[in-house]
């Protein structure tokens, strides 16, 4: 893959994100035994992760869509 290919980056974003998907992360959290205080703290962090994950994915998508709509520079 060409690391400067915006079309490929957009496709990669569609196929798989680099960060764990929030559902998988939630499942990882649910598979461990946590005391109530730790569970509450992890849940707060997870909610923040969930919000930031969505924001980051939307921002990356808009940047990549803008780039892919442009004409590349000639070499």
Secondary structure, 3 states (H helix, E strand, C coil): CCCCCHHHHHHHHHHCCCCCCHHHHHHHHHCCCCCHHHHHHHHHHHHHHHHHHHHHHHHHHHHHHHHHCCCCCCC
